[in-house]
Amino acid sequence: MAALLAVCRAIDRLNEWIGKSAGWLILAAVLISAGNAIMRKAFDIGSNAYLEIQWYLFATVFMLGAGYVFLRNAHVRIDFISTKLSRRTNAIIDILGMVFFTIPLCVIFIYLSWPVFERAWVSGEMSQNAGGLIRWPVLLLIPVGFGLLALQCLSELIKRGAFLAGKRLHPFTEFEDKLEEQKFAETLAAEAAERERQRQAASRGGQP
């Protein structure tokens, strides 16, 4: 288990670094968008390359940031259901979701997108718009992004398994940059969910 947790930490560091680095591309996209609008309105100068680089940057943030968001446990959940379940039950649901849905989806997208990237790389495919950009860099983002997400799934599976085995206190990574109010609210929600679970178990005549 110690070796698996070491792999887990390495994957987390990779996606943490990539996610934070990709975040700066949002600023770049905003600056390019603002500059492009000013040049077009003030000087009647425009280029399809400036327009396309904006969605290239957006695609980069979206694809390369998926693993980082998963690491931060920031994906959308059905809170009114998950908060009523114990952390152990949520961990089991997470494992089933990753094994039967997320990881197979990542594998499918990597398998289907790699030949598309490869053809664009070999042919030097360019945008159909005049003055547009070369296509292969943005197509490469698809297999790379899903590869990073699949790696983070592996890391999260290790964490959930270690939690269920009693080797970790939490089923996911705790970050110190959370506000104290956030930590307090999460603790209260977890305690309330656990009390509700125990109450329901007691009302059914089971063990809390």
C-alpha positions in Angstrom: 0.0 0.0 0.0 2.9 2.4 0.7 4.2 2.0 -2.8 0.7 2.7 -4.3 0.3 5.8 -2.1 3.7 7.0 -3.4 2.4 6.6 -7.0 -0.7 8.4 -5.9 1.3 11.4 -4.6 3.3 11.6 -7.8 0.2 11.7 -9.9 -1.3 14.4 -7.6 1.8 16.5 -7.9 1.8 16.2 -11.7 -1.9 17.3 -12.0 -1.5 20.0 -9.4 1.4 21.5 -11.4 -0.4 21.2 -14.7 -3.7 22.5 -13.4 -2.1 25.6 -11.8 0.0 26.3 -14.8 -2.9 26.0 -17.2 -4.8 28.5 -15.1 -2.5 31.2 -16.3 -3.8 30.6 -19.8 -7.2 32.1 -18.8 -5.4 35.4 -18.2 -3.7 35.0 -21.6 -7.0 34.4 -23.3 -8.6 37.4 -21.7 -5.7 39.7 -22.7 -5.7 38.4 -26.3 -9.5 38.7 -26.5 -9.3 42.3 -25.2 -6.5 43.2 -27.5 -8.2 41.7 -30.5 -11.4 43.6 -29.8 -9.5 46.9 -29.4 -7.5 46.4 -32.7 -10.7 45.4 -34.6 -12.8 48.3 -33.3 -10.2 51.0 -33.2 -8.0 50.2 -36.2 -10.2 47.8 -38.2 -7.4 45.2 -37.9 -8.4 41.6 -37.3 -7.1 38.1 -37.8 -8.6 34.6 -37.6 -5.5 33.5 -35.8 -6.3 35.8 -32.9 -9.8 34.4 -32.7 -8.7 30.8 -32.9 -6.0 31.1 -30.3 -8.7 32.1 -27.8 -10.5 28.9 -28.1 -7.2 27.0 -28.3 -6.4 28.4 -24.9 -9.8 27.7 -23.6 -9.6 24.1 -24.8 -6.2 23.8 -23.1 -7.5 24.9 -19.8 -10.6 22.7 -20.1 -8.8 19.5 -21.1 -5.6 19.8 -19.0 -7.5 21.0 -16.0 -9.9 18.0 -15.8 -7.5 15.9 -13.7 -6.7 18.9 -11.5 -10.4 19.5 -10.8 -10.8 15.8 -9.9 -7.8 16.1 -7.6 -9.5 19.0 -5.8 -12.7 17.1 -5.5 -14.5 20.0 -7.3 -16.5 18.1 -9.9 -20.3 18.5 -9.6 -22.0 16.1 -7.1 -25.6 15.6 -6.3 -25.1 17.1 -2.8 -28.6 16.5 -1.4 -27.9 12.7 -1.9 -24.1 12.5 -1.1 -24.4 14.5 2.1 -26.9 12.0 3.5 -24.5 9.1 2.9 -21.5 8.1 5.0 -18.0 8.8 3.7 -17.5 5.1 3.4 -20.6 4.7 1.2 -19.6 7.8 -0.9 -16.1 6.2 -1.3 -17.7 3.0 -2.6 -19.9 4.9 -5.1 -16.8 6.8 -6.3 -14.9 3.6 -6.9 -17.8 2.1 -8.9 -18.2 5.3 -10.9 -14.5 5.5 -11.8 -14.2 1.8 -12.6 -17.3 1.4 -14.7 -17.7 4.9 -16.2 -14.9 7.4 -16.0 -11.9 5.2 -16.8 -13.6 3.4 -19.7 -14.7 6.8 -21.0 -11.1 8.0 -20.9 -9.8 5.0 -22.7 -12.4 5.3 -25.4 -11.7 9.0 -26.0 -7.9 8.3 -26.1 -8.4 5.4 -28.5 -10.6 7.5 -30.8 -8.8 10.8 -30.7 -5.2 9.6 -31.2 -5.6 8.7 -34.9 -7.3 12.1 -35.5 -4.3 13.8 -34.0 -1.9 11.6 -35.8 -3.4 12.3 -39.2 -3.3 16.1 -38.5 0.3 15.8 -37.4 1.4 13.9 -40.6 -0.6 16.1 -43.0 0.1 19.4 -41.3 -3.6 20.1 -41.3 -4.4 23.8 -41.1 -7.6 25.7 -40.2 -10.0 26.1 -43.0 -10.3 29.8 -42.1 -8.0 32.2 -43.8 -5.0 33.0 -41.6 -6.0 30.3 -39.2 -3.8 28.1 -37.1 -2.3 24.6 -37.4 -4.7 22.0 -36.0 -2.6 19.3 -34.5 -1.7 21.1 -31.2 -5.4 21.4 -30.2 -6.2 17.9 -31.3 -3.4 16.6 -29.1 -5.1 18.1 -26.1 -7.9 15.4 -26.3 -5.8 12.3 -25.7 -3.4 14.1 -23.3 -6.3 15.6 -21.3 -8.1 12.3 -21.0 -4.8 10.6 -20.2 -4.3 13.0 -17.2 -7.9 12.4 -16.1 -7.3 8.6 -16.3 -4.2 9.0 -14.2 -6.0 11.0 -11.6 -8.7 8.4 -11.5 -6.0 5.8 -10.7 -4.8 8.1 -7.9 -8.3 8.6 -6.5 -9.0 4.8 -6.7 -5.9 4.3 -4.5 -7.0 6.9 -2.0 -10.5 5.4 -1.8 -9.1 1.9 -1.4 -6.7 3.1 1.3 -9.5 4.9 3.1 -11.7 1.8 3.1 -8.8 -0.3 4.3 -8.2 2.1 7.2 -4.9 3.4 5.8 -6.1 7.0 5.3 -8.3 9.3 7.3 -9.9 10.9 4.3 -11.1 9.3 1.0 -9.6 12.3 -1.0 -6.8 14.7 -0.6 -7.2 17.5 2.0 -5.8 20.9 0.9 -4.5 23.5 3.4 -5.6 26.4 1.2 -9.3 25.9 2.0 -10.8 28.7 4.1 -11.5 27.8 7.7 -15.2 28.5 7.1 -15.2 25.9 4.3 -13.5 23.3 6.5 -15.9 24.0 9.3 -19.0 23.8 7.0 -17.7 20.5 5.5 -17.2 19.1 9.0 -20.7 20.1 10.1 -22.2 18.6 7.0 -20.3 15.3 7.5 -21.3 15.1 11.2 -24.9 15.9 10.4 -25.0 13.2 7.7 -23.4 10.6 10.1 -26.0 11.4 12.8 -28.8 11.1 10.3 -27.5 7.7 9.1 -27.2 6.5 12.7 -30.8 7.7 13.5 -32.2 5.9 10.4 -30.2 2.7 11.3 -31.5 2.9 14.9 -35.1 3.4 13.7 -34.8 0.3 11.6 -33.5 -1.7 14.5 -30.0 -1.9 13.1 -26.7 -1.1 14.7 -25.5 2.6 14.3 
